[in-house]
């Protein structure tokens, strides 16, 4: 009887462990991006994204059905760095400006995984809210061409400086004065 109970208990523990592994595998697949639409309101500004030029961002979390929308890529990156924001991020998408119609019309469906994009930072182009922007591209050649035309430098997602997205509001200004670009309270 005791051996049967131990076997049943062992089988139960194994089933729970395997179920947990399968759940982790299912959650590791990034959900697809959502097409930009008239319902997309910026998390920080509360404004409709379609009213602003330049690249946009969306973050999909496990704890929310709709994505968090951002009127600029800078705000998208800042969200990932703020300790009081959700940590259950499943996907981060940004406008692929290599496939955008124009700066005024960055596109509704040309999203790229932010962690795979190339970003032009410290350039002259301002984002949707008139602040310095991290302009994303799906390929290095397009990012290099944009940087040559608009100034700045090309970096991957992991190398966007924290101070660049959380600091100064002026494009290309890396002054000593640090003003938080985003208020969270």
Buried (B, 14 or more C-beta within 10 A) or exposed (E): EEEEEEEEEEEEEEEEEEEEEEEEEEEEEBEEBBEBEEEBBBBBBEBBBBEBBBBBBBBBBEEEEEBBBBBBBBBBBBBBEEEEBBEEBBBBBBBBBBBBEEBEEBBBEBBBBBEEBBBBBBBEBBBBBBBBBBBBBBBEEBBBBBBEEBBBEBBBBEEBBEEBBBBBBBBEEBEEEEEEBBEEE
